[in-house]
Amino acid sequence: MVKPFVPNDYFAQKAKKAGLLARSAFKLKAINEKFGVLKPGQFVLDLGAAPGSWLQVASGIAGSNGQVVGVDLSPMKFSAPNLKTFEMDILDPGIIKTLEPFGQFDVIISDLAPRTTGIKIRDQALSLELDQQVINLARNLLRPDGDVIIKIFQSPDTKRFVRAIGKMFKTVHTYKPPASRDRSFETYIIGLWYRYGESNPDSQLEKLVS
């Protein structure tokens, strides 16, 4: 049985006490504790960054020798000396030119979610479209042996999507952190050690979202 939505649950209260912008910060913290993706001194790209809880986590870990870039359609409510943000659509054709001056990123993290319609199949397809764009950006902006964290709405196509991403990375995991709500059908894909230039999964990904 799906549990009812509780807006002020344990993780929401914990985030408020810790000065974090959203409970989702604990999702990234749990992923990082398990897989060790984020490290001091890294260049990190955060897609779907608003309101900024993942930026808070990534910026804190990257530290003064690192750089974090956040992108979202909505304003981000966090600032830091090592942070640069852009209010833009990740599907904007000009996004690569906007981000290329920062050089190659060590890690790309994405908590992107579509504006849900309430129609499960449609929402899953919209999520998959965004995730395909994250992979397209990774192919252009991620350094060799870099890592990704990508949220996806679970669907019958999730396993095929993971297999396609597996052609780009040496290791791929799926993980649902404790801070994800029980009623949510989100999960996270963690791709480790990007195989730069070794494969092109675009055709497989295009079939999934067509």
C-alpha positions in Angstrom: 0.0 0.0 0.0 1.3 3.4 -1.0 1.9 5.7 2.0 0.1 9.0 2.1 2.0 12.2 1.4 3.3 13.9 4.5 4.7 17.4 3.7 6.5 17.9 7.0 8.1 14.5 7.5 11.3 13.5 9.3 13.7 14.6 6.4 11.9 17.9 5.9 12.2 18.7 9.5 15.8 17.6 9.5 16.6 19.8 6.5 15.0 22.8 8.2 17.1 22.3 11.3 20.3 21.9 9.3 19.6 25.1 7.2 19.2 23.1 4.0 16.8 24.4 1.4 15.0 21.0 0.8 14.8 17.4 2.1 16.4 16.4 -1.3 19.8 17.3 0.1 19.7 14.1 2.1 19.2 12.1 -1.1 22.5 13.4 -2.5 24.2 13.0 0.8 23.2 9.3 1.0 24.2 8.7 -2.7 27.6 10.3 -2.0 28.1 8.3 1.2 27.4 5.1 -0.7 29.3 5.7 -4.0 31.8 8.5 -3.2 31.0 10.5 -6.3 31.6 14.1 -4.9 35.1 15.0 -3.7 37.0 18.2 -2.7 38.3 20.3 -5.6 36.0 19.0 -8.2 34.2 20.9 -11.0 30.5 19.9 -10.6 27.5 20.6 -12.9 24.1 20.5 -11.2 21.1 20.2 -13.6 17.6 21.0 -12.2 19.3 22.7 -9.3 16.5 24.9 -7.9 15.8 25.6 -5.1 19.4 24.8 -4.3 19.7 21.9 -1.8 22.0 19.9 -4.0 24.0 23.0 -4.7 24.5 23.4 -1.0 25.8 19.8 -0.7 28.0 19.9 -3.8 29.4 23.4 -3.0 30.3 22.3 0.5 32.1 19.2 -0.6 33.9 20.9 -3.6 35.3 23.6 -1.3 37.3 26.6 -2.3 39.4 24.7 -4.8 36.3 23.5 -6.6 33.6 25.0 -8.8 29.9 24.2 -8.9 27.6 25.3 -11.8 23.8 25.2 -11.3 21.2 25.2 -14.1 17.4 25.5 -13.7 14.4 27.2 -15.2 13.6 28.6 -11.7 15.7 30.9 -9.6 18.2 29.2 -7.2 18.1 30.3 -3.6 21.7 29.5 -2.7 24.9 31.4 -3.4 28.5 30.7 -2.6 32.0 31.9 -3.7 32.5 28.7 -5.7 29.1 28.7 -7.3 27.8 30.0 -10.6 24.1 29.7 -11.7 22.2 30.0 -14.9 18.4 30.3 -15.2 17.8 28.4 -18.5 16.2 25.3 -20.0 18.5 22.3 -20.3 16.8 21.6 -23.6 17.9 25.1 -24.9 20.1 24.5 -28.0 22.6 27.1 -26.6 23.2 25.4 -23.3 26.4 23.6 -24.4 28.0 26.9 -25.6 27.0 28.5 -22.2 28.7 25.7 -20.2 31.7 25.0 -22.4 33.8 27.9 -21.0 33.9 26.1 -17.6 35.8 23.3 -19.3 35.1 19.6 -18.6 33.2 18.7 -15.4 34.3 16.0 -13.0 30.8 15.2 -12.1 27.3 15.9 -13.5 24.4 15.6 -11.0 20.8 15.8 -12.0 17.7 15.9 -9.8 15.6 17.0 -12.8 11.9 16.2 -12.8 9.3 17.3 -15.4 6.3 19.3 -14.6 4.1 16.3 -13.8 0.7 15.8 -15.5 -0.6 13.2 -13.1 -0.7 10.7 -16.0 1.9 8.2 -15.0 3.0 7.0 -18.5 3.3 10.6 -19.7 5.3 11.7 -16.7 7.6 8.7 -17.2 8.2 9.7 -20.8 8.9 13.3 -19.9 11.4 12.2 -17.3 13.1 10.0 -19.8 13.4 12.9 -22.3 15.1 15.0 -19.7 17.4 12.2 -18.8 18.4 11.7 -22.4 19.4 15.4 -22.5 21.5 14.9 -19.4 23.4 12.1 -21.2 23.8 14.2 -24.3 25.3 17.0 -22.1 27.6 14.5 -20.4 28.9 13.4 -23.8 29.9 17.0 -24.5 30.9 18.3 -21.0 32.0 15.3 -18.8 35.7 14.6 -18.5 37.1 11.1 -19.2 36.5 8.9 -16.1 33.9 11.4 -14.8 30.7 10.4 -13.0 27.0 11.1 -13.2 24.0 11.0 -10.9 20.7 11.1 -12.7 17.1 10.9 -11.3 14.7 8.9 -13.3 11.0 8.0 -12.9 10.9 4.2 -12.9 9.1 2.7 -15.9 9.2 -0.4 -18.1 12.0 1.4 -20.0 14.3 2.0 -17.0 16.3 -1.2 -17.3 17.0 -0.5 -21.0 18.0 3.0 -20.3 20.4 1.8 -17.6 21.9 -0.7 -20.1 22.3 2.0 -22.7 24.1 4.2 -20.1 26.2 1.2 -19.2 27.9 1.5 -22.6 29.2 5.0 -21.6 30.4 4.1 -18.1 32.5 1.4 -16.6 30.1 0.8 -13.8 26.4 1.7 -13.4 24.2 1.4 -10.3 20.6 2.2 -9.5 19.8 3.4 -6.0 16.8 4.8 -4.1 18.1 6.8 -1.1 16.2 6.7 2.3 15.1 10.3 1.8 13.0 9.4 -1.3 9.4 9.1 -0.3 8.0 5.6 -0.2 5.2 6.7 -2.5 7.6 8.1 -5.1 8.6 6.1 -8.2 11.9 8.0 -8.6 15.2 6.3 -8.5 18.8 7.4 -9.2 21.2 6.1 -11.8 24.9 6.4 -10.8 27.4 6.1 -13.7 31.0 5.8 -12.7 34.1 6.3 -14.8 33.0 7.7 -18.1 34.4 5.9 -21.2 35.1 9.0 -23.2 34.7 8.5 -26.9 34.3 4.7 -26.6 30.6 4.4 -27.4 27.6 6.3 -28.6 24.3 5.1 -27.0 22.2 7.9 -28.7 20.3 5.5 -31.0 19.2 3.3 -28.1 18.2 6.3 -26.0 16.3 7.9 -28.9 14.2 4.7 -29.3 13.2 4.8 -25.7 11.9 8.4 -25.8 10.4 8.4 -29.3 
